[in-house]
């Protein structure tokens, strides 16, 4: 296995106490309304839109949508789409799990 392949397969974990507290805060939300309110307080409108585009892109990748179609809908660059594709296929499985559970 090449150095590049090993790096791609590494699993990222949340070890920072602040990040762990944030995860617990997300998990404590009891409804979509609570989650939306928390996200709006935590993130700027632009950040929420960017995250939404990334999640849409992961869903489109799961459906084998071509980059051009994703670019047209989201306005994301092919480089960003490629990065999301990399994490979809070689990341920690979070995108796949979220997409599966959302259905």
C-alpha positions as CSV (number, residue, x, y, z in Angstrom):
1,X,0.0,0.0,0.0
2,X,1.4,3.4,-1.0
3,X,1.8,6.3,1.4
4,X,-1.0,8.1,-0.4
5,X,-3.3,5.1,-0.1
6,X,-2.5,4.8,3.7
7,X,-3.2,8.5,4.2
8,X,-6.6,8.2,2.4
9,X,-7.6,5.2,4.5
10,X,-6.7,6.9,7.9
11,X,-9.7,7.4,10.1
12,X,-10.2,10.8,11.7
13,X,-11.5,10.8,15.2
14,X,-12.8,13.6,17.5
15,X,-10.5,13.8,20.4
16,X,-10.7,17.5,21.4
17,X,-12.9,18.1,24.4
18,X,-14.6,21.1,22.7
19,X,-15.4,19.0,19.7
20,X,-16.8,16.2,21.8
21,X,-19.0,18.8,23.7
22,X,-20.3,20.0,20.3
23,X,-21.2,16.5,19.2
24,X,-23.1,16.0,22.5
25,X,-24.9,19.3,21.9
26,X,-26.0,18.1,18.5
27,X,-27.2,14.9,19.9
28,X,-29.2,16.6,22.6
29,X,-31.5,18.4,20.1
30,X,-34.9,16.7,20.2
31,X,-36.5,18.0,17.0
32,X,-35.6,19.4,13.6
33,X,-36.8,22.8,14.8
34,X,-34.4,22.6,17.8
35,X,-31.6,21.5,15.4
36,X,-32.3,24.4,13.0
37,X,-32.3,26.9,15.8
38,X,-29.0,25.6,17.2
39,X,-27.4,25.5,13.8
40,X,-28.5,29.0,13.1
41,X,-27.0,30.3,16.4
42,X,-23.8,28.3,15.8
43,X,-23.2,28.9,12.1
44,X,-23.6,31.8,9.7
45,X,-26.2,31.5,7.0
46,X,-23.3,31.1,4.5
47,X,-21.8,28.2,6.5
48,X,-25.2,26.4,6.6
49,X,-25.6,26.9,2.9
50,X,-22.1,25.5,2.3
51,X,-22.7,22.5,4.5
52,X,-26.1,21.9,2.7
53,X,-24.3,21.9,-0.6
54,X,-21.7,19.4,0.6
55,X,-24.4,17.1,1.9
56,X,-26.3,17.4,-1.4
57,X,-23.1,16.6,-3.2
58,X,-22.5,13.5,-1.2
59,X,-26.1,12.3,-2.0
60,X,-25.5,13.0,-5.7
61,X,-22.2,11.1,-5.6
62,X,-24.1,8.2,-4.0
63,X,-26.5,8.3,-7.0
64,X,-23.6,8.4,-9.5
65,X,-24.5,11.9,-10.6
66,X,-21.8,13.4,-13.0
67,X,-19.7,16.3,-11.7
68,X,-21.1,18.7,-14.3
69,X,-24.6,18.2,-12.9
70,X,-23.5,18.7,-9.3
71,X,-21.5,21.8,-10.3
72,X,-24.6,23.2,-12.1
73,X,-26.9,22.7,-9.1
74,X,-24.5,23.7,-6.3
75,X,-22.0,26.0,-7.8
76,X,-19.2,24.0,-6.1
77,X,-15.9,23.6,-7.9
78,X,-14.9,20.3,-9.4
79,X,-12.1,20.3,-6.8
80,X,-14.5,20.6,-3.9
81,X,-16.7,17.9,-5.4
82,X,-13.6,15.6,-5.8
83,X,-12.8,16.2,-2.1
84,X,-16.3,15.3,-1.0
85,X,-16.2,12.2,-3.3
86,X,-12.9,11.2,-1.6
87,X,-14.4,11.4,1.8
88,X,-17.6,9.7,0.7
89,X,-15.7,6.6,-0.5
90,X,-12.6,6.7,1.8
91,X,-13.7,8.7,4.9
92,X,-15.1,7.5,8.2
93,X,-18.4,6.4,6.7
94,X,-20.3,9.4,8.1
95,X,-21.7,10.6,4.8
96,X,-22.9,7.1,3.9
97,X,-24.5,6.6,7.3
98,X,-26.3,9.9,7.2
99,X,-27.6,9.3,3.7
100,X,-28.8,5.8,4.6
101,X,-30.6,7.0,7.8
102,X,-32.1,10.0,6.1
103,X,-34.1,7.8,3.6
